[in-house]
Amino acid sequence: MAAQVRVYRQRIKSAKTTKKVTRAMELISASRIQKAQARMAASGPYSRAVTRAVSAVATFSNVDHVLTTEPESSTRAAVVLFTSDRGLNGAFSTNVLKQGEELASLLRSEGKEVVFYLVGRKSVGYFAFRERPSERQWIGGTDQPEFSTAKEIGDAVVSKFLQDTAEGGVDEIHIVFNRFVSLATQEPQVVRLLPLEVVEGVEEPSDGEPLPLYEFEPDADAVLDALLPVYIESRIFNAMLQSAASEHAARQKAMKSASDNADSLINEFTRLANNARQAEITQQISEIVGGADALSSKKK
């Protein structure tokens, strides 16, 4: 009985230590998620402004630009996966990798070769463990994205898109990341970056407001050449910010669940330790009473 009580007490101590760690990580994620949401909201006006500008050029000009024209036949596609550098965030990275595998299977079924660009140590480790190749890798800073990294990724994928497929280029570029919906919900999302799909369109003028007139200088081709790389960088950076906010939210939720489970274990082991201690005391009392009865019987 005494050995059993010691085991339960050791488990209670271990669960309390684990709870301290998970509780601290939960509070850290809760504080960081506010900053991540603020950065995500701050990037919105710029992203919308660039989108409107690209929409205007694509809508009100008849240029045949390489970044906005569908190829006659697509044979090679690039997929950029945005995962985390660290774990302890539930199925955050797993959902992105699963979505990326489904996208790759779909593209291969269409007869396209798929090349991967990996962002985050989890995706790099996933591919390294399975000995699968990747075109390029970026690690570090997934929880606090920098625009310089988004620009580097954008330059890498756009240069491959402009390159001929026979020389290692690609015809399509897709990104897979976790979209931040709320603190409780993060959804894996697939977006095709190139060839460009402008889904937002140009805002409709209000009643009585004249239709806008657009004039492109020096010409629409030059405007698209300048705007589209900026558009790609802003979309990639927005995906990184969405992923960072989702990562913090997923880690906070996972750590809260771990803390709650630690509480349950502490309560359960405390009850079992009390029962074992009570049984030990009862056994000791029974032994004392039995010994006293034996002594009294001998005296008679």
Secondary structure, DSSP 8 states (H G I E B T S, - for coil): -HHHHHHHHHHHHHHHHHHHHHHHHHHHHHHHHHHHHHHHHHHHHHHHHHHHHHHHHHHS-----TTTS--SS--EEEEEEE--SS--STTHHHHHHHHHHHHHHHHHHTT-EEEEEEESHHHHHHHHHTT---SEEE-S-SSS--HHHHHHHHHHHHHHHHS-GGGT--SEEEEEEEEE--SS-EEEEEEEEES----S------TT--------SS-HHHHHHHHHHHHHHHHHHHHHHHHHHHHHHHHHHHHHHHHHHHHHHHHHHHHHHHHHHHHHHHHHHHHHHHHHHHHHHHH-
